[in-house]
Amino acid sequence: MVEVAVHGLDLADALGREPWLTSQAADLVQGLLLGPNGAAALEKLGWGQLHFLRKATGREPITREEALDVSRLDIRWLTLG
């Protein structure tokens, strides 16, 4: 499911289309990466779910300031290979 979700983002970007990621798939990947309190972490960061998924999977670069915010919130992301 993770591969389908994140590679779907890649395809949408390559085709210049809006992502077609379902909310169920986004919730599943978010839960894997952030645990059960993921929504609260995203709210503190001020990030939407798609923005988070792009940042967390390396599809969008994370700025130094964003990295500091993530660290302050003690967020530890899984390494996806």
Secondary structure, 3 states (H helix, E strand, C coil): CHHHHHHHHHHHHHHCCCCCCCHHHHHHHHHHHHCCCHHHHHHHHCCCHHHHHHHHCCCCCCCHHHHHHHHHCCCCCCCCC
